Amino acid sequence: MNVVEAGEYEIRLRRWPEEVDAAIDAPLKPGAKEVVFELKLPAGRTEMSALFETAEGEIYGAHYAYVTKK
């Protein structure tokens, strides 16, 4: 992705798009639809990949990322 402006960003990871409004369907928090966190990003191109991993080591794809500058 290309970070146009350095700063604090909110990243929301989902297994399904917002329009579907479905839970992650993984043994995470029951009914959870997304995982949200914030971090500082420098300006410029970067790569991002995301997976959900359970305590038992099961891996689930985070197919949708919504990135918003704070």
C-alpha positions in Angstrom: 0.0 0.0 0.0 1.1 3.6 -0.4 0.9 5.7 2.8 0.4 9.2 1.4 0.9 11.0 4.7 2.8 9.9 7.8 0.7 9.7 10.9 -1.6 7.6 13.2 -3.8 5.2 11.4 -6.6 2.8 12.4 -6.5 -0.6 10.7 -9.6 -2.8 10.8 -9.1 -6.4 9.7 -12.0 -8.5 8.6 -12.5 -12.0 7.1 -15.6 -10.8 5.2 -16.4 -7.3 3.8 -18.5 -4.8 5.8 -21.5 -5.2 3.5 -21.8 -8.9 4.5 -21.8 -8.1 8.2 -20.6 -11.6 9.1 -18.5 -12.9 12.0 -14.9 -14.0 11.5 -16.0 -17.6 11.9 -12.9 -18.6 13.7 -12.4 -19.6 17.3 -11.6 -16.1 18.3 -14.0 -13.9 20.4 -17.5 -15.3 19.6 -19.4 -13.1 17.2 -16.3 -10.9 16.5 -16.6 -9.2 13.1 -13.2 -7.4 13.0 -10.0 -6.8 14.8 -9.1 -3.1 15.3 -5.8 -1.6 16.1 -3.9 1.7 15.7 -0.3 2.4 14.7 2.0 5.1 13.4 2.9 4.7 9.7 5.7 6.6 7.9 4.9 8.1 4.4 5.8 5.9 1.5 5.2 2.5 0.0 4.9 -0.5 2.3 3.6 -4.1 2.3 0.9 -5.3 4.6 -0.3 -8.9 5.2 -2.6 -10.1 7.9 -3.8 -13.4 9.4 -5.9 -14.4 12.4 -4.1 -17.0 14.5 -5.7 -18.7 17.4 -4.0 -19.9 20.6 -4.0 -23.4 19.1 -2.1 -22.2 16.1 -5.0 -22.3 13.6 -4.6 -19.7 10.8 -7.4 -17.8 9.2 -7.1 -15.3 6.4 -7.9 -11.6 7.1 -9.1 -10.8 3.6 -10.3 -7.2 4.1 -8.4 -4.3 5.6 -9.9 -0.9 6.1 -7.2 1.7 6.8 -8.2 5.2 8.1 -6.0 8.1 9.0 -6.8 9.4 12.5 
